[in-house]
């Protein structure tokens, strides 16, 4: 357990973006109609948004960042930090945050760097950005979280292809001495590195002779070594083993009660995993547990802010809220946060053509 607190940080706003193109899992022709229907029932994922070849991850984060800065009426010269959380950067080098620092017209003294994290990345990113701002030497920052996950999945892999959607997001934090304390609880276990993995393409196994060979793993699952592979049972067991204890510890250490929480916003892994976590946490008011995966699928690091935008915007804009955020997955890596918001800027969902 890594329980930490942040003071002097207010959550100013959030925005999210998805591609315009909708893919229905009812049309996934690689499997039978019966398999499609069972998949949707089990995972809860009916549709996903898929970015075309002309759209990169930074494109999915640029529009929400640009519009959020404008809506907040922030002077770009006052923005001191921009962080990008992604596992599908535009390039190996340079980092996507640096590209967006320039594209957004931010000052050259603005800190800009990437964090290589997936499903837990939004929680880690909030903490890293908040920690940089909490002393007051840096005043305002933008957290970008997004992935173009569909580029890494094989159409012939029924275990991964229908799960993922593409999305990007922007979150604004600022130094504020009057802000409520934020609480974080984070963990990692690298022994699970093979459960969610792209084997080829990095410095361990680069592009090799067999990188593009289509290999049948089992009926319905064929992929190349450059594609994402998932160990479904291993991921499910990891989520049940780590997530609910992590959230319970967070509440205990923060001396807060779950019944006082307005919304629980978990990483949108799939319905089976998330509902199992909810039941282990004994959250009986299911209206407080928000889902966006039915329309957008598993959107990796963008799933929590995307869910905030699509499922809680009216509450976030109009009143104070206590939010429990929890991200978990690739690594293995996980983290949860308790934050309070008060009439923040929450833009309507942006669709990118």
N, C-alpha and C positions, 0 to 999 in steps of 0.2 A: 504494500500500500504506500502511495505517495500522496498524502493529504496535504494540501497547501491552500492558502487564502490569498486573495488580492483585495487591497483597499484602494480607494481613490480612483476607481474606474467605473465609468458609466457606459451603458450599452445604448448608443445613439441611434442606430438604425440597421436595417437589413434589407437586402434585395436578392432576387434570384432570377435565373434565366435558363430556358430550355430551348432546344431546337424546335422548329415548327413541325417537322416530320414526325408523324405518329405511326408506330408499328403495333399492331394488335397481335397478341399471342394466340388468338383464335385462328390466325392466318399462318402460323408457324408450320410449314408443310413438311418439315423433317420428321415429325412425329404424327401419330394418328389423331383423329379428332378426340377420341376418348382420352388419350394422353394429354392433349392440350387442356381439356376441361379439368382433368385431375390436377394438372400443374397449377392452373389458375386457382382452383379451390384450395390447394395446399399452401401456395406462396402468396396468394392474394394479388398477384401481378397480372392485370388484364392488358395494360398498354405500357409502352415505353416511348421515350423520345430519342431519336437517333440523329446524330449530326452527320451531315454530308462531308465529303472529302475537303470541301472548301472551308470548313469550320474547325478551328483548333480549340483546345481547352482555354487558352487565353482569350479567344473571342467570346467564349461563354461567360467569362468573368469581366471582360472589359465593359460591356453594356450595363450590367448591374452596378459596377463601380462608378462609372461615369454618371449614371442617372441618380445614384444615391448621393454622391458628392454635390450634385446640382440641387437636389431636393433639400439637403441639409443646409444649403447655402454656405458651404465651407469654402474658404479661400484656399486654393490649391497650395499656396505657399506656406500654409499652416500645417499641412500634412507631413509628418515626420517619419512615418514608417509605412511600408506596404509589404505584406507577407503573403506568399502564395503557397497554399497547401494542395499538392497534387501528386499523382503517380502516373500522369500522362502529360508531361510537359511538352511544350511545342518542339523543343530541341533537347538533345543531351546537354549541350551548352550553347548559349547562355541560359541562365534561369529565367523562367517566365515572369517572375516578379519584376525583374530589371527591364524586361521588354515593356511591361505594363506601366512601370514608373514613367518611362519616356512617352508612351502612347497616351497616357492620361494627362500629360503635361505637368507632372509633379517636379518639384525643385531637385537639383542635382545633389543636394545634401540630404535628401530623403533616403533612409535606410531601405534596401530592397533585397529580399532573399527568399528562396524556396524552402519548404519543408516536405520531405518525401514521406508522406503518410497517407493512408487511405481512409478506411471507415471510421477510425478514431480521430482523424486529423483535425476535425473542426474543434474538438475539445482541446487538443494540444495547441492548436493555433490560437484559440481564444486566450489560453494561459500565457503563451509566449508573448503575444502582442500586448496583453494587459500588463504583464510583468515589465516590459520595456517602458510602458507609459506610467507606471504607478509611482515613480519617484517624482514626476512632474518636470523632469528635464526635457522629455519629449511629450508633446501635448495631444496629438491626434494621430490615429492610425487606421489603416484599412486592412482587413483580413479577407483575402480571396481564397475561396475553397471550391474546387471543381475538378471534374474528370470527364474525359471522353473515353469511357470504359468500353464502349461497343467496338472500338477499333482493335481490341485485344481478344475478342471472342470469336470462335469458329461457328459458322452456321450449323455444322454437323455435330456440335456438342450440345446436347439437350440439357446438360447439367449447368451450363453457364450462359449460353446464347440468349435464352428468353428472360434471364434475370435482370440484366443491366440496362440502364438508361443513361443518357448524357445530360449534364447540367453544370452550371456554374453559379457562384454567389459572391456577394460582397457584404461585409459586416463592418460597421464603423464603431470604434471605441474612442473614448476621450478621457483625459485626466479630469477628475472631478472630486474635490475633497469631501463633498457632501454625499457621495454615492454609497450605497449599501455594499457590504462585503460580499465578494464572490468566493465560492468554495469549490475546490477541485479535488478529485481523487483519481489517480492515474496509475496504470501498470503496464507491464510488457512481459512477454515470454517468447523468446526467439526459438525455442524448441518447436514452435508451431510454424516455422517459416515455410514448410513444404505444403501446408494445407491450402494456402492461397498463393499461387506462385506462377510467374512466367519464367520458364527455365532458360531460354536462350535470348540473347540480345544484349546482355550486360557484360561486365568485364570477367565474370566467372566463366560463362559459356557464351561467347560472341556468336556471330553469324557463321554457322558451320555447314558442312555438306548436307547434313540431315535436318537442318533447321526448318526447311519447308516441306519435309515429307509428312504426308497425312497418315497418322497412325491411329488404328482402331484400338481404343482402350477396352471397350465393351460395347455391346449392341446399343446404338444410338449416340455413342460418345466417340467421336473421332476428331482429332485436332493435331495441329503442328506444334513443335516445341517453342514457337514464338507466341503461342496462344496462352491465355489464362487457363489454369487448371484449378479445380476446386475439389476438396475432400469434404463432401457434404456432411458426413457423419462426424468427422473431426471438428468441423466448424460448429455444428450443433452442440456437441458435447462441451466445447470450449465456452460457448455463450452461456450455457446453463451453469457451468462451473464458476465462471468469473464475474459475469455482469451483475447478477442480483447481489452477491456479497459486496461488490464494489459500491453499488448504489446504497445498500444498507449502511455500510461504513461511512459513506459520505454524510448521510442524515445524522448518524450517531455523532460524528466528530463535529458537525456544524450545529448540533443541538437543535435540529429542526424536525418537524413532524411531516410525514407524507401527506396527511389529510389537509395540510395547509398549502399544498402545492396546487397551482391552477392547471398546469399542463405538464405532462410527461412526453418528451419528444426524443424518441430513441432513433438511432441509425436505422434506416429502413432496409434491414437485411432481407427478411421475408416474413410473412404472416405467422408461419409455424414457429420460427425462432422467437419473434417478438411477443407473441401471445404466451409462449412458454415462460419468457422472462417476466411478463406482466403477472402471470399467475404465481410465480415464485416470490415476487415482491408483494403479493396479496393486495394488488390494486383492484378494488372492486368496482369503482366508478370508471367504467370503460370510456365514458365521454371525455375523460381527462387525458387519455392516451391517444395521441394524434397519428394519423397515417396519411401518407401521400403515395405509397408504393403502388396502389391500384392503378393510377394513371401514369406514373413516372418510373416505376421499378426501383431497383437498387441503384442509387446515384452516388455511391461512394462518399467522398468527403463533403459533397454538397447536400446530402440527404437531410440533415438536420435543419440548416437554414431554408432549404426548399420547402420543408414541411411547415416551418414557421410562417413562411410567406403565403403558402396555399391554404393552410388550415387554421391559422390563428391570427390573421392580419387585423381583423376588426377589433379583437380584444387587445392586441399589442398596441394598436394606435390609440385606443380610447381610454385605457385604464392601466392601473398597476397590475403586474403579474409576477408570480413566483414560478420559475421554470426549472424543471429537472431535465437536463440534457445528458444523453449517454451515447457514446460511440464505441464500436467494437468490431474487430475483424483482423484484416491482414497484418501479419507480423509474428505471432499474435500481439495485438496492441489494443488497449481499451482505456476508457476514461469517462468520468461523469462530472457534471458541474451543477451547482445550484446558483442561479442568478436571479436577480430581481430587475424588472424593467418597468419603466413608467412613461407611458404615452410616447413610444418611440416612433421614428419614421419607418414605415414598412410599405414598400412599393408593391403595386400589382405585379404579378408574374410577367416577365418579359419573354417574348417568343422571338427567336432569331431565325430568319429565313436563310 
